[in-house]
């Protein structure tokens, strides 16, 4: 009986640990542009600090950033310095994001309920150093992604319904790095569409690793 009880306790402990951990597929930058509940900013990281939880919840890390560019024009910061506070979990185990001080990042996130001046980020969103952004991603943020959104084209999971409009991604077979960095899901308008409304369009001068890849989904 004691061994059975110990097993149950161990099983429950492992289950709780598993469900509290961070599991998600990082989304395509285009989808964050299409999502009206998301923001995308180019930010200079000023500082970060851990705020102790007042209840039984986990501590929260507050990251103070200077918004250099607001790609969706939907954040509100200090009127003089354009400072906002990003909030995230303290540890990456719980999807917390680490942004080093004195660095420049392009990040996406969602609006946190209860205040208009704090914004939530996690590892399921987009985070990349400013210097690592590809030309296609920058042109996407400056209008190309939004145009694709207006055409009702977005990046879909492999489990999306056939009725959903967009481009599917198979994380087991597709070149994800190619699609993330050099791909746009946009309207299909020529005879290769075969009835599809949207298709992957790859940058004409991408990384050599995906220059010969053609995605028509």
Residue frames as a rotation matrix with the C-alpha (Angstrom) as fourth column:
UNK 1
0.570 0.822 0.000 0.00
0.822 -0.570 0.000 0.00
0.000 0.000 -1.000 0.00
UNK 2
0.420 -0.500 -0.757 2.86
0.160 -0.780 0.605 2.35
-0.893 -0.375 -0.247 0.81
UNK 3
-0.643 -0.703 0.304 4.51
0.393 0.038 0.919 1.66
-0.657 0.710 0.252 -2.56
UNK 4
-0.144 0.694 0.706 1.23
0.975 -0.021 0.220 2.36
0.168 0.720 -0.673 -4.38
UNK 5
0.761 0.422 -0.492 0.77
0.553 -0.819 0.154 5.64
-0.338 -0.389 -0.857 -2.50
UNK 6
-0.023 -0.874 -0.486 4.32
0.123 -0.485 0.866 6.70
-0.992 -0.039 0.118 -3.32
UNK 7
-0.644 -0.181 0.743 3.69
0.713 0.209 0.669 5.93
-0.276 0.961 -0.005 -6.99
UNK 8
0.354 0.876 0.328 0.56
0.924 -0.381 0.019 8.08
0.142 0.296 -0.944 -7.04
UNK 9
0.667 -0.179 -0.723 2.38
0.248 -0.862 0.442 10.99
-0.702 -0.475 -0.531 -5.41
UNK 10
-0.426 -0.905 -0.001 5.25
0.218 -0.104 0.970 10.67
-0.878 0.413 0.242 -7.90
UNK 11
-0.405 0.345 0.847 2.86
0.914 0.180 0.364 10.49
-0.026 0.921 -0.388 -10.86
UNK 12
0.682 0.728 -0.075 0.91
0.730 -0.683 0.004 13.56
-0.049 -0.058 -0.997 -9.77
UNK 13
0.361 -0.639 -0.679 4.12
0.119 -0.691 0.713 15.50
-0.925 -0.338 -0.173 -9.14
UNK 14
-0.663 -0.645 0.380 5.46
0.418 0.102 0.903 14.65
-0.621 0.757 0.202 -12.60
UNK 15
-0.064 0.734 0.676 2.14
0.991 -0.031 0.127 15.53
0.114 0.678 -0.726 -14.23
UNK 16
0.789 0.357 -0.500 2.00
0.473 -0.873 0.123 18.94
-0.392 -0.334 -0.857 -12.56
UNK 17
-0.067 -0.908 -0.413 5.59
0.064 -0.417 0.906 19.67
-0.996 0.034 0.086 -13.55
UNK 18
-0.637 -0.168 0.752 4.84
0.696 0.295 0.655 18.69
-0.332 0.941 -0.071 -17.13
UNK 19
0.255 0.855 0.452 1.70
0.953 -0.301 0.032 20.80
0.164 0.422 -0.892 -17.46
UNK 20
0.750 0.018 -0.661 3.37
0.309 -0.894 0.325 23.86
-0.585 -0.448 -0.676 -15.98
UNK 21
-0.330 -0.942 0.053 6.30
0.448 -0.107 0.888 23.76
-0.831 0.317 0.457 -18.40
UNK 22
0.063 0.277 -0.959 6.40
-0.576 -0.774 -0.262 25.81
-0.815 0.569 0.111 -21.63
UNK 23
-0.509 -0.154 0.847 5.36
0.518 0.731 0.444 23.98
-0.688 0.664 -0.293 -24.77
UNK 24
0.593 0.705 -0.388 4.55
0.023 -0.497 -0.868 25.84
-0.805 0.506 -0.311 -27.99
UNK 25
0.044 -0.510 0.859 5.56
0.984 0.169 0.050 26.27
-0.171 0.843 0.509 -31.60
UNK 26
-0.456 -0.272 -0.848 6.97
0.251 -0.953 0.171 29.70
-0.854 -0.135 0.502 -32.33
UNK 27
0.522 0.817 0.245 4.64
0.516 -0.073 -0.854 31.50
-0.679 0.572 -0.459 -34.72
UNK 28
-0.184 -0.491 0.851 5.49
0.968 -0.240 0.071 33.10
0.169 0.837 0.520 -38.04
UNK 29
-0.803 -0.222 -0.553 6.03
0.382 -0.904 -0.191 36.86
-0.457 -0.365 0.811 -37.84
UNK 30
-0.840 0.522 0.150 3.30
-0.081 -0.394 0.916 37.41
0.537 0.757 0.373 -40.43
UNK 31
-0.105 0.863 -0.494 0.66
0.672 0.428 0.604 35.99
0.733 -0.268 -0.625 -38.09
UNK 32
-0.283 -0.051 -0.958 1.53
0.878 -0.415 -0.238 38.50
-0.385 -0.909 0.162 -35.38
UNK 33
-0.987 0.000 -0.164 0.95
-0.071 -0.898 0.434 41.27
-0.147 0.439 0.886 -37.91
UNK 34
-0.561 0.819 -0.116 -2.44
0.020 0.153 0.988 39.78
0.827 0.552 -0.103 -38.81
UNK 35
-0.148 0.502 -0.852 -3.49
0.907 0.413 0.086 39.34
0.395 -0.760 -0.516 -35.16
UNK 36
0.214 0.277 0.937 -5.21
0.074 -0.961 0.267 42.53
0.974 0.012 -0.226 -33.90
UNK 37
0.984 0.178 0.006 -4.41
-0.003 -0.019 1.000 41.54
0.178 -0.984 -0.018 -30.30
UNK 38
0.413 -0.906 -0.092 -0.65
0.890 0.380 0.253 41.54
-0.195 -0.186 0.963 -30.93
UNK 39
0.893 -0.296 -0.338 1.96
-0.329 -0.944 -0.041 44.28
-0.307 0.148 -0.940 -30.98
UNK 40
0.531 -0.804 0.269 5.35
0.847 0.489 -0.210 44.26
0.037 0.339 0.940 -32.71
UNK 41
0.970 -0.220 -0.100 8.07
-0.197 -0.960 0.198 46.71
-0.140 -0.173 -0.975 -31.77
UNK 42
0.251 -0.968 -0.021 11.72
0.495 0.147 -0.856 47.43
0.832 0.204 0.516 -32.35
UNK 43
0.954 0.244 0.171 13.05
-0.046 -0.447 0.893 48.12
0.295 -0.861 -0.415 -28.88
UNK 44
-0.170 -0.977 0.130 16.20
-0.236 -0.087 -0.968 49.11
0.957 -0.195 -0.216 -27.04
UNK 45
0.503 0.344 -0.793 16.38
0.569 0.559 0.603 47.21
0.651 -0.754 0.085 -23.75
UNK 46
0.281 -0.332 0.901 17.00
-0.503 -0.850 -0.157 49.61
0.818 -0.409 -0.405 -20.86
UNK 47
-0.706 -0.459 0.539 16.79
-0.694 0.295 -0.657 47.33
0.143 -0.838 -0.527 -17.83
UNK 48
0.064 0.738 -0.671 14.99
-0.186 0.670 0.719 44.37
0.980 0.079 0.180 -16.29
UNK 49
-0.728 -0.222 0.648 13.92
-0.661 -0.022 -0.750 43.42
0.181 -0.975 -0.131 -12.77
UNK 50
-0.583 0.515 -0.628 12.05
0.384 0.856 0.346 40.58
0.716 -0.039 -0.697 -11.10
UNK 51
-0.371 0.579 0.726 8.89
-0.778 -0.621 0.097 41.55
0.507 -0.529 0.681 -9.25
UNK 52
-0.997 -0.015 0.069 8.01
-0.053 0.801 -0.596 39.18
-0.047 -0.598 -0.800 -6.37
UNK 53
-0.408 0.905 -0.123 4.55
0.158 0.203 0.966 37.69
0.899 0.375 -0.225 -6.58
UNK 54
-0.543 0.310 0.781 2.08
-0.789 -0.507 -0.348 38.85
0.288 -0.805 0.520 -3.96
UNK 55
0.553 0.767 0.326 0.15
-0.815 0.579 0.021 35.58
-0.173 -0.277 0.945 -4.18
UNK 56
0.327 -0.399 0.857 1.04
-0.083 0.891 0.446 32.00
-0.941 -0.217 0.259 -4.94
UNK 57
0.993 0.053 0.106 1.74
0.101 0.083 -0.991 32.83
-0.061 0.995 0.077 -8.56
UNK 58
0.270 -0.952 0.142 5.21
0.957 0.282 0.070 32.83
-0.107 0.117 0.987 -10.05
UNK 59
-0.048 -0.396 -0.917 7.39
0.298 -0.882 0.365 35.93
-0.953 -0.256 0.160 -10.04
UNK 60
0.815 0.334 0.473 7.14
0.558 -0.235 -0.796 38.27
-0.155 0.913 -0.378 -13.00
UNK 61
-0.328 -0.936 -0.123 10.04
0.774 -0.342 0.533 39.88
-0.541 0.080 0.837 -14.80
UNK 62
0.795 0.542 -0.271 9.55
0.329 -0.762 -0.557 43.46
-0.509 0.354 -0.785 -15.95
UNK 63
-0.239 -0.856 0.460 11.66
0.907 -0.027 0.421 44.59
-0.348 0.517 0.782 -18.90
UNK 64
0.465 0.338 -0.818 11.84
0.145 -0.941 -0.306 48.32
-0.873 0.024 -0.487 -19.50
UNK 65
-0.247 -0.517 0.820 12.38
0.899 0.194 0.393 49.19
-0.362 0.834 0.417 -23.15
UNK 66
-0.302 0.089 -0.949 12.62
-0.281 -0.960 -0.001 52.28
-0.911 0.267 0.315 -25.30
UNK 67
0.393 0.541 0.743 10.38
0.561 0.500 -0.660 51.77
-0.729 0.676 -0.107 -28.35
UNK 68
-0.608 -0.697 -0.380 12.41
0.036 -0.502 0.864 52.69
-0.793 0.511 0.330 -31.42
UNK 69
-0.767 0.438 -0.469 9.69
-0.584 -0.175 0.792 51.69
0.265 0.882 0.390 -33.86
UNK 70
-0.413 0.750 0.517 6.10
-0.245 0.455 -0.856 50.55
-0.877 -0.480 -0.004 -33.38
UNK 71
-0.990 -0.141 0.021 5.28
-0.021 0.290 0.957 48.53
-0.141 0.947 -0.290 -36.47
UNK 72
-0.435 0.897 0.074 1.53
0.809 0.354 0.469 48.34
0.395 0.264 -0.880 -35.74
UNK 73
-0.730 0.072 0.679 1.17
-0.148 -0.987 -0.056 51.74
0.667 -0.141 0.732 -34.04
UNK 74
0.341 0.929 -0.147 -0.78
-0.072 0.181 0.981 50.27
0.937 -0.324 0.128 -31.15
UNK 75
-0.039 -0.376 -0.926 1.44
0.942 0.295 -0.159 50.73
0.333 -0.879 0.342 -28.07
UNK 76
0.725 0.275 0.632 1.33
0.052 -0.936 0.348 53.61
0.687 -0.219 -0.693 -25.63
UNK 77
0.083 -0.780 -0.620 4.43
0.928 0.287 -0.237 54.74
0.363 -0.556 0.748 -23.82
UNK 78
0.035 -0.206 -0.978 5.94
0.641 -0.746 0.180 57.70
-0.767 -0.633 0.106 -22.04
UNK 79
0.877 0.459 0.146 5.18
0.401 -0.528 -0.749 60.73
-0.266 0.715 -0.647 -24.21
UNK 80
0.656 -0.692 -0.301 8.76
-0.684 -0.714 0.149 62.00
-0.318 0.108 -0.942 -24.01
UNK 81
-0.359 -0.922 0.146 10.94
-0.819 0.386 0.424 58.88
-0.447 0.032 -0.894 -24.02
UNK 82
0.273 0.568 -0.776 8.45
-0.852 0.518 0.080 56.34
0.447 0.640 0.625 -25.45
UNK 83
-0.813 -0.565 0.142 9.23
-0.543 0.647 -0.536 53.92
0.211 -0.513 -0.832 -22.64
UNK 84
0.409 0.908 -0.094 7.03
-0.747 0.392 0.537 50.88
0.524 -0.149 0.839 -22.03
UNK 85
-0.372 -0.464 0.804 7.29
-0.849 0.521 -0.093 47.89
-0.375 -0.717 -0.588 -19.70
UNK 86
0.015 0.294 -0.956 7.20
-0.611 0.760 0.224 44.35
0.792 0.580 0.191 -21.06
UNK 87
0.071 0.038 0.997 6.22
-0.927 0.372 0.052 41.60
-0.368 -0.928 0.061 -18.64
UNK 88
0.167 -0.079 -0.983 7.21
-0.555 0.816 -0.160 37.96
0.815 0.573 0.093 -18.87
UNK 89
0.970 0.126 -0.208 7.69
0.072 0.666 0.743 34.93
0.232 -0.735 0.637 -16.63
UNK 90
0.600 -0.781 0.173 10.87
-0.667 -0.368 0.648 34.89
-0.443 -0.504 -0.742 -14.58
UNK 91
-0.318 -0.739 0.593 12.11
-0.304 0.672 0.675 31.59
-0.898 0.034 -0.439 -16.02
UNK 92
-0.549 0.043 -0.835 12.21
-0.834 0.040 0.550 30.18
0.057 0.998 0.014 -19.56
UNK 93
-0.977 0.212 0.037 10.69
0.201 0.961 -0.188 26.98
-0.075 -0.177 -0.981 -18.18
UNK 94
-0.138 0.970 -0.199 7.44
0.675 -0.055 -0.736 28.93
-0.725 -0.236 -0.647 -17.97
UNK 95
0.348 0.224 0.910 7.90
0.927 -0.230 -0.298 30.67
0.142 0.947 -0.287 -21.34
UNK 96
0.697 -0.154 -0.700 9.83
0.220 -0.883 0.414 33.60
-0.682 -0.443 -0.582 -19.87
UNK 97
0.751 -0.409 0.519 11.92
0.498 -0.166 -0.851 35.70
0.434 0.898 0.079 -22.27
UNK 98
0.305 -0.738 -0.602 15.45
0.627 -0.320 0.710 36.95
-0.717 -0.594 0.365 -21.59
UNK 99
0.726 -0.143 0.673 16.41
0.486 -0.585 -0.649 40.23
0.487 0.798 -0.355 -23.28
UNK 100
-0.046 -0.832 -0.553 19.86
0.998 -0.066 0.015 41.47
-0.049 -0.551 0.833 -22.22
UNK 101
0.592 0.192 -0.783 20.28
0.345 -0.938 0.030 45.09
-0.729 -0.288 -0.621 -21.21
UNK 102
0.022 -0.582 -0.813 21.72
-0.511 -0.705 0.491 47.52
-0.859 0.405 -0.313 -23.77
UNK 103
-0.798 -0.215 0.563 20.54
0.315 0.648 0.693 45.41
-0.514 0.731 -0.450 -26.69
UNK 104
-0.459 0.645 -0.611 18.20
-0.823 -0.568 0.019 45.97
-0.335 0.511 0.792 -29.63
UNK 105
-0.834 0.258 0.488 15.40
0.279 0.960 -0.029 43.48
-0.476 0.112 -0.873 -30.36
UNK 106
-0.521 0.818 -0.246 12.32
-0.711 -0.256 0.654 43.12
0.472 0.516 0.715 -32.52
UNK 107
-0.977 0.206 0.062 9.69
0.113 0.734 -0.669 41.48
-0.183 -0.647 -0.740 -30.34
UNK 108
-0.373 0.928 0.014 6.02
-0.270 -0.123 0.955 40.60
0.888 0.352 0.297 -30.53
UNK 109
-0.977 0.112 -0.184 3.58
0.212 0.345 -0.915 40.21
-0.039 -0.932 -0.360 -27.68
UNK 110
-0.161 0.981 0.109 0.01
0.653 0.023 0.757 40.66
0.740 0.193 -0.644 -26.52
UNK 111
-0.278 0.152 0.949 -1.72
-0.466 -0.885 0.005 43.29
0.840 -0.441 0.316 -24.45
UNK 112
-0.817 -0.064 -0.573 -1.93
0.433 0.588 -0.683 42.46
0.381 -0.806 -0.453 -20.76
UNK 113
0.161 0.981 0.108 -5.35
0.531 -0.179 0.828 42.84
0.832 -0.076 -0.550 -19.19
UNK 114
0.519 0.197 -0.832 -5.81
0.851 -0.205 0.483 45.50
-0.075 -0.959 -0.274 -16.53
UNK 115
0.206 -0.477 -0.854 -3.46
0.138 -0.850 0.508 48.18
-0.969 -0.222 -0.109 -17.84
UNK 116
0.974 0.186 0.126 -2.79
0.156 -0.158 -0.975 49.93
-0.161 0.970 -0.183 -21.13
UNK 117
0.615 -0.787 -0.044 0.90
-0.774 -0.593 -0.223 50.47
0.149 0.171 -0.974 -20.45
UNK 118
-0.243 -0.706 0.666 2.13
-0.688 0.609 0.395 46.92
-0.684 -0.362 -0.633 -19.89
UNK 119
0.452 0.278 -0.847 2.60
-0.870 0.349 -0.350 44.28
0.198 0.895 0.399 -22.50
UNK 120
0.515 -0.135 0.847 3.07
-0.410 0.829 0.381 40.54
-0.753 -0.543 0.372 -22.24
UNK 121
0.223 -0.485 -0.846 5.79
-0.904 0.223 -0.366 38.60
0.366 0.846 -0.389 -24.09
UNK 122
0.488 -0.152 0.859 6.74
-0.428 0.817 0.387 34.92
-0.761 -0.557 0.334 -24.01
UNK 123
-0.522 -0.844 0.123 8.87
-0.339 0.338 0.878 32.46
-0.783 0.417 -0.462 -25.93
UNK 124
-0.076 0.578 0.812 5.93
0.733 0.585 -0.348 31.53
-0.676 0.569 -0.468 -28.15
UNK 125
0.843 0.368 -0.393 6.14
0.079 -0.807 -0.585 34.99
-0.532 0.462 -0.709 -29.70
UNK 126
0.651 -0.619 0.440 8.81
0.573 0.021 -0.819 36.54
0.498 0.785 0.368 -31.91
UNK 127
0.818 -0.511 -0.263 12.14
-0.144 -0.626 0.767 37.78
-0.556 -0.590 -0.586 -30.55
UNK 128
0.511 -0.714 0.479 15.18
0.856 0.375 -0.355 38.53
0.073 0.591 0.803 -32.68
UNK 129
-0.127 -0.642 -0.756 18.10
0.527 -0.690 0.497 40.90
-0.840 -0.335 0.426 -32.43
UNK 130
0.617 0.431 -0.659 17.73
-0.204 -0.720 -0.663 43.88
-0.760 0.543 -0.356 -34.74
UNK 131
-0.158 -0.797 -0.582 20.89
-0.865 -0.173 0.470 42.99
-0.476 0.578 -0.663 -36.64
UNK 132
-0.820 -0.162 0.549 19.61
-0.016 0.965 0.261 39.46
-0.572 0.205 -0.794 -37.39
UNK 133
0.236 0.970 -0.053 16.40
-0.045 -0.044 -0.998 40.57
-0.971 0.238 0.033 -39.12
UNK 134
-0.458 -0.344 0.820 16.28
0.753 0.340 0.563 39.60
-0.472 0.875 0.104 -42.80
UNK 135
-0.971 0.079 -0.227 15.41
-0.185 -0.849 0.494 42.07
-0.154 0.522 0.839 -45.54
UNK 136
-0.554 0.815 -0.171 12.19
0.168 0.310 0.936 40.18
0.815 0.490 -0.309 -46.21
UNK 137
-0.144 0.492 -0.859 11.12
0.980 0.189 -0.056 40.35
0.134 -0.850 -0.509 -42.56
UNK 138
-0.656 -0.156 -0.738 11.77
0.377 -0.916 -0.141 44.10
-0.654 -0.371 0.659 -42.49
UNK 139
-0.913 0.374 -0.161 9.87
-0.336 -0.471 0.816 44.69
0.229 0.799 0.556 -45.72
UNK 140
-0.403 0.789 -0.463 7.12
0.575 0.612 0.543 42.46
0.712 -0.048 -0.701 -44.32
UNK 141
-0.247 0.257 -0.934 6.84
0.910 -0.269 -0.314 44.61
-0.332 -0.928 -0.168 -41.22
UNK 142
-0.710 -0.093 -0.698 6.77
-0.011 -0.990 0.143 47.73
-0.704 0.109 0.702 -43.37
UNK 143
-0.229 0.767 -0.599 3.75
-0.860 -0.448 -0.245 46.65
-0.457 0.459 0.762 -45.38
UNK 144
-0.550 -0.018 -0.835 4.12
-0.662 0.620 0.422 43.31
0.510 0.785 -0.352 -47.16
UNK 145
-0.939 0.239 -0.248 2.77
0.336 0.791 -0.511 41.20
0.074 -0.563 -0.823 -44.28
UNK 146
-0.536 0.773 -0.340 -0.15
-0.117 -0.467 -0.877 43.57
-0.836 -0.430 0.340 -43.81
UNK 147
-0.312 0.389 -0.867 -1.01
-0.946 -0.208 0.248 43.34
-0.084 0.897 0.433 -47.49
UNK 148
-0.769 -0.004 -0.639 -1.04
-0.166 0.967 0.193 39.54
0.617 0.255 -0.745 -47.21
UNK 149
-0.853 0.491 -0.179 -3.32
0.318 0.215 -0.923 39.83
-0.415 -0.844 -0.339 -44.17
UNK 150
-0.344 0.737 -0.581 -5.73
-0.631 -0.640 -0.439 41.96
-0.695 0.216 0.685 -46.20
UNK 151
-0.328 0.164 -0.930 -5.75
-0.833 0.415 0.367 39.18
0.446 0.895 0.000 -48.79
UNK 152
0.604 0.612 0.510 -6.90
-0.795 0.505 0.335 36.86
-0.052 -0.608 0.792 -45.97
UNK 153
0.533 -0.532 -0.658 -3.69
0.022 0.786 -0.618 34.83
0.846 0.316 0.430 -46.14
UNK 154
0.435 -0.428 0.792 -2.00
-0.900 -0.242 0.363 33.64
0.037 -0.870 -0.491 -42.97
UNK 155
-0.535 -0.711 -0.456 0.33
-0.618 0.697 -0.362 30.86
0.576 0.088 -0.813 -41.86
UNK 156
0.532 0.836 0.135 -1.59
-0.769 0.410 0.491 27.75
0.354 -0.365 0.861 -40.81
UNK 157
-0.240 -0.516 0.822 -0.69
-0.756 0.630 0.175 24.74
-0.609 -0.580 -0.542 -38.71
UNK 158
-0.888 -0.123 -0.444 -0.67
-0.404 0.672 0.621 21.32
0.222 0.731 -0.646 -40.43
UNK 159
-0.769 0.630 -0.108 -3.87
0.607 0.666 -0.434 20.52
-0.202 -0.399 -0.894 -38.52
UNK 160
-0.686 0.525 -0.503 -5.87
-0.430 -0.851 -0.302 23.45
-0.587 0.009 0.810 -39.87
UNK 161
0.173 0.849 0.500 -9.23
0.234 0.458 -0.858 22.75
-0.957 0.265 -0.120 -41.49
UNK 162
-0.447 -0.311 0.838 -9.29
0.847 0.155 0.509 22.51
-0.288 0.938 0.194 -45.25
UNK 163
0.513 0.742 0.431 -11.70
0.823 -0.568 0.000 25.45
0.245 0.355 -0.902 -45.27
UNK 164
0.551 -0.367 -0.749 -9.12
0.337 -0.723 0.603 27.72
-0.763 -0.585 -0.275 -43.60
UNK 165
0.924 -0.208 0.319 -7.43
0.228 -0.369 -0.901 30.17
0.305 0.906 -0.293 -45.93
UNK 166
0.645 -0.758 0.100 -3.64
-0.682 -0.512 0.522 30.35
-0.345 -0.405 -0.847 -45.85
UNK 167
0.226 -0.691 -0.687 -0.43
-0.586 0.467 -0.662 28.37
0.778 0.552 -0.300 -46.15
UNK 168
0.986 0.165 -0.003 0.11
-0.106 0.642 0.760 25.26
0.127 -0.749 0.650 -44.08
UNK 169
0.045 -0.989 0.143 3.39
-0.904 -0.102 -0.416 24.54
0.426 -0.111 -0.898 -42.28
UNK 170
0.893 0.113 -0.436 4.59
0.028 0.952 0.305 21.03
0.449 -0.285 0.847 -41.55
UNK 171
0.612 -0.663 0.430 7.19
-0.786 -0.451 0.422 21.22
-0.086 -0.597 -0.798 -38.78
UNK 172
0.445 -0.438 0.782 8.48
-0.045 0.861 0.507 17.74
-0.895 -0.260 0.363 -39.62
UNK 173
0.281 -0.278 0.919 9.06
0.862 0.494 -0.114 18.12
-0.423 0.824 0.378 -43.34
UNK 174
0.854 0.104 0.510 9.26
0.383 -0.788 -0.482 21.83
0.352 0.607 -0.713 -44.20
UNK 175
-0.330 -0.944 0.016 12.35
0.805 -0.291 -0.518 24.00
0.493 -0.158 0.855 -44.05
UNK 176
0.537 0.671 -0.511 11.06
0.843 -0.434 0.317 26.11
-0.009 -0.601 -0.799 -41.16
UNK 177
-0.131 -0.677 -0.725 14.05
0.521 -0.669 0.531 28.47
-0.844 -0.308 0.440 -41.10
UNK 178
-0.867 -0.170 0.469 13.49
0.499 -0.301 0.813 29.23
0.003 0.938 0.346 -44.79
UNK 179
-0.034 0.953 0.300 9.80
0.765 -0.168 0.622 29.96
0.643 0.251 -0.724 -44.31
UNK 180
0.492 0.202 -0.847 10.36
0.810 -0.462 0.361 32.04
-0.318 -0.864 -0.391 -41.16
UNK 181
-0.154 -0.733 -0.662 13.14
0.381 -0.662 0.645 34.17
-0.912 -0.153 0.381 -42.61
UNK 182
-0.884 -0.342 -0.319 12.37
-0.167 -0.407 0.898 34.36
-0.437 0.847 0.303 -46.32
UNK 183
-0.749 0.631 0.203 8.75
0.605 0.527 0.597 33.33
0.270 0.570 -0.776 -46.82
UNK 184
-0.758 0.645 -0.099 5.48
-0.540 -0.704 -0.461 35.26
-0.367 -0.296 0.882 -47.11
UNK 185
-0.601 0.677 0.425 2.09
0.704 0.700 -0.121 33.59
-0.379 0.227 -0.897 -47.36
UNK 186
-0.606 0.331 -0.723 0.23
-0.376 -0.920 -0.106 35.72
-0.701 0.208 0.682 -49.91
UNK 187
0.408 0.908 -0.096 -2.46
-0.449 0.108 -0.887 35.64
-0.795 0.405 0.452 -52.54
UNK 188
-0.579 -0.497 0.646 -2.07
0.290 0.615 0.734 33.18
-0.762 0.612 -0.212 -55.39
UNK 189
0.263 0.700 -0.664 -3.12
-0.309 -0.590 -0.746 34.70
-0.914 0.401 0.061 -58.71
UNK 190
-0.298 -0.367 -0.881 -1.65
-0.946 -0.008 0.323 32.63
-0.126 0.930 -0.345 -61.55
UNK 191
0.375 0.576 -0.726 -2.31
-0.757 0.642 0.119 29.28
0.535 0.505 0.678 -63.25
UNK 192
-0.507 -0.602 -0.616 -0.20
-0.089 0.748 -0.658 27.32
0.857 -0.278 -0.433 -60.73
UNK 193
-0.562 0.290 0.775 -2.70
-0.817 -0.340 -0.465 27.97
0.129 -0.894 0.428 -57.95
UNK 194
-0.743 0.314 -0.590 -4.92
0.110 0.928 0.355 24.97
0.660 0.199 -0.725 -58.75
UNK 195
0.243 0.966 -0.082 -7.81
0.364 -0.013 0.931 26.54
0.899 -0.256 -0.355 -56.87
UNK 196
-0.054 -0.326 -0.944 -5.72
0.998 -0.024 -0.049 27.71
-0.007 -0.945 0.327 -53.90
UNK 197
0.889 0.384 0.250 -6.25
0.374 -0.923 0.090 31.25
0.265 0.014 -0.964 -52.66
UNK 198
0.735 -0.656 0.172 -2.83
-0.647 -0.602 0.468 31.55
-0.204 -0.455 -0.867 -50.95
UNK 199
0.805 -0.560 -0.195 0.67
0.417 0.768 -0.486 30.22
0.422 0.310 0.852 -51.54
UNK 200
0.504 -0.740 -0.445 4.16
0.451 -0.214 0.867 30.55
-0.737 -0.637 0.226 -50.11
UNK 201
0.884 -0.345 0.315 6.32
0.129 -0.469 -0.874 33.11
0.449 0.813 -0.371 -51.85
UNK 202
0.525 -0.787 -0.325 10.05
0.753 0.252 0.608 32.82
-0.396 -0.564 0.725 -51.20
UNK 203
0.570 -0.417 -0.708 12.45
-0.309 -0.907 0.285 35.76
-0.761 0.056 -0.646 -51.41
UNK 204
0.983 -0.152 -0.105 14.18
-0.064 0.256 -0.965 35.72
0.173 0.955 0.242 -54.81
UNK 205
0.114 -0.993 0.010 17.57
-0.260 -0.040 -0.965 36.12
0.959 0.107 -0.263 -53.15
UNK 206
0.858 0.335 0.390 17.34
-0.452 0.129 0.883 34.08
0.245 -0.933 0.262 -49.94
UNK 207
0.101 -0.763 0.639 19.73
-0.742 0.370 0.559 31.98
-0.663 -0.530 -0.528 -47.98
UNK 208
-0.447 -0.335 -0.829 21.31
-0.860 0.416 0.296 29.43
0.246 0.846 -0.474 -50.38
UNK 209
-0.952 0.033 0.305 19.78
-0.109 0.893 -0.437 26.66
-0.286 -0.449 -0.846 -48.30
UNK 210
-0.165 0.961 0.220 16.27
0.437 0.271 -0.858 27.43
-0.884 -0.045 -0.465 -49.54
UNK 211
-0.478 -0.070 -0.876 16.90
-0.557 -0.747 0.363 29.07
-0.680 0.661 0.318 -52.91
UNK 212
-0.856 0.123 -0.503 15.57
-0.393 0.478 0.785 26.04
0.337 0.870 -0.361 -54.79
UNK 213
-0.792 0.602 -0.095 12.63
0.522 0.589 -0.618 25.32
-0.316 -0.539 -0.781 -52.53
UNK 214
-0.753 0.646 0.127 9.18
-0.384 -0.588 0.712 26.08
0.535 0.487 0.691 -53.91
UNK 215
-0.848 0.527 -0.050 6.16
0.318 0.431 -0.844 25.90
-0.424 -0.732 -0.534 -51.64
UNK 216
-0.692 0.716 -0.086 2.75
-0.520 -0.412 0.749 25.80
0.501 0.563 0.657 -53.25
UNK 217
-0.857 0.377 -0.351 0.31
0.510 0.717 -0.475 24.79
0.073 -0.586 -0.807 -50.50
